[in-house]
Amino acid sequence: MARNKRHVEQKIKREEIEAVAMALFKEQGYDKTSMASVAKAAGVAANTIYWYYENKDDLLVAVLNREVMQAMPQVIAMQNAPLTERVLKLIEQFESSGSLMTDVHSRVSHSEVVRDWHDRFHQMVEQLSVSELIKAGLEPAVAVLGARLMVYVIEGLLAHPHTLEERVQVVEHALGKLM
């Protein structure tokens, strides 16, 4: 791969581009943010951004992966906290990415790379949820269904605005029905 004029390491430049893209996606929305505007804000030539990302969906997935990698350690660090608190923390962490989860759902039917990311995200959250629900005393088969339900609850709360009080009520109710 060719290097840009400033000979910045590829990993560092990718991190810079992803941070800029996240800020622009949050500020302008995914659809209104062009690859050229991301490149300009990141200080690279418009065509240089394609050395790092094949297209805007590829960049979206990189931004989402970055968000997940930043959120998960904080959620995992709460392993001794009640399950409701951990679910709420997970929602809070992903909520900080603005409308990106809504953007993911709008892109799933149009982009294989986004669909693959979405499917892997579901699997990850479901696996974490199954483990937690089994630890809480549910039978494995019930935990699998409960985990799927919790994924939908989490996605619903991320996609639709709620007050904190409403969010707490929904999570507590869903977990209460499962337990």
Order of alpha helices (4+ residues) and beta strands (2+ residues): alpha-alpha-alpha-alpha-alpha-alpha-alpha-alpha-alpha
